[in-house]
C-alpha cells in the first residue's frame, strides 16, 4: 500500500466531487469521484489514505510540482485519517 495525500478537489455541475490524492513526491496520483451529498452525509474527506500501487496513475507533468507541494503541506499539517 502507498500513502497518498489530498491535493485537489473539483466540483462539477452534476453534483460529483473529484478528489485527487498524490504521493509525497507528486509523481503518482489516485482519483476518486463521489456524490457531493456524501460530503455532508458521509464520514467526510480524509487528508490522506492508503491505496494499492495498482490504483495509482502518473500525474500530469504540469501538476507534479503543485501536487508535491500540496501533499507535503497536508502531511505536515494533518494525520492520514484527519477529516479535512
Long-range contacts (C-beta under 8 A, 24 or more apart in sequence): 1-50, 1-51, 1-52, 1-53, 2-28, 2-50, 2-51, 2-52, 2-53, 2-56, 3-48, 3-49, 3-50, 3-80, 4-28, 4-29, 4-30, 4-48, 4-49, 4-50, 4-51, 4-56, 4-71, 5-47, 5-48, 5-70, 5-71, 5-72, 5-74, 5-75, 6-45, 6-46, 6-47, 6-48, 6-70, 6-74, 6-84, 7-66, 7-67, 7-70, 7-71, 7-74, 8-67, 8-70, 9-45, 11-36, 19-45, 20-67, 21-48, 21-49, 21-51, 22-59, 22-67, 22-68, 22-70, 22-71, 23-56, 23-71, 24-68, 24-71, 24-72, 24-75, 25-64, 25-68, 25-71, 26-59, 26-63, 26-64, 26-65, 26-66, 26-67, 26-68, 26-69, 26-71, 27-58, 27-59, 27-64, 27-68, 28-56, 28-57, 28-58, 28-59, 29-56, 29-57, 29-58, 29-59, 29-63, 29-67, 30-55, 30-56, 30-57, 31-57, 43-83, 44-83, 44-84, 45-83, 45-84, 46-80, 46-81, 46-82, 46-83, 46-84, 47-74, 47-75, 47-77, 47-78, 47-79, 47-80, 47-81, 47-82, 47-83, 47-84, 48-74, 48-75, 48-78, 48-79, 48-80, 48-81, 49-80, 50-80
